[in-house]
Amino acid sequence: MKAIYYNIFGLGHINPTLPLVKQLTDVGVKIIYHTSPKRKTLVEQTGAEFRNYGYDSYSASDFNPGKNFVLQTLPAAVGLLPFLQDEIEREKPDFLLYDSMAPWGYILGRLNGIPAFCTVTTFALSREKRKSTMARFGIQIDEKNIETLTYLRSRGINLELEDALGCYSDHNIVFTTADFNPPLEDLNPEHFMFMGAMVEREEDVSSFPKLDPSKKIITMSLGTIILREDPTVMKWYQEFMKAFGNDDRFQLVMNAGDIDVPSNCISMKRIPQLHVLKQTDVFINHGGINSMNEGLHFGVPMIAIPHSNDQFTNAARLVETGKGLSLTQVTAESLREKVLELL
């Protein structure tokens, strides 16, 4: 049996899918996995075959330059069709897998009559929620997308602009829980299978110090991108250390890199997050959906400090469902207050 997987390039969209891909390859499914060349090693570790989108420098922006990524996604889907259609005719896959923000998977499934399974690494959002999200960010349809949607309709594919934010199929695998996901409203719940976090990925813990079980473990992990894109976020880590540093009742773990830290603190560029969360009493994160799902999986009380994009929606849902707290003003005092409240 053979499948082709279409994903975008963000680690947040790739990492949750890797245990699923490995499970499929372990039972003999040959999987061709399309994503960024930077993710080649990750893909190959699952037993799948890595492929790019025709050329290593591919970007959705090639198809609608200078526009918001939402306005680039559907034109990119049409732009990729000739290359990907040739591959389907050559490889003859039994089924397709695709990220909810890689609508070319949905389109190719429909055009070729092949079952297509959508993986959703964000929340599954109703059509109205997707529309309101675009309206909130002032995203309006442009001439290129009108042309793209008209072309797709001529081929029997009826999509709308909001499908760039989530192009779901009749078979959707969602990597969160049904109660944490917002209500599906205008979507058919029978088409969505909520898996929760898949936490079977391997982690190297050989260089990670042993945690002290006699102390309360507080983990602060703000993802792998934020600090690089916005160095001012380092102040959040500094306030965290100010709140709990040198307090022997606590042990602090954070992914702030190789910096000077108090005696009760461990800081690394990357932490083995699954390993740490199993022992964590409070988890402070940036509102990234994968971090939240992993925190939920291990039953860890959370504090979200949203920084950008969908993190604000995720943090609001955390509070709304009573699964954690959210902070907008990050000070030593506010962190200490919220952590002690959760403890």
Summary of the structure (lengths in Angstrom):
residues: 343
radius of gyration: 21.1
end to end distance: 49.3
largest distance: 67.2
contacts: 1095
relative contact order: 0.10
helix: 42%
strand: 15%
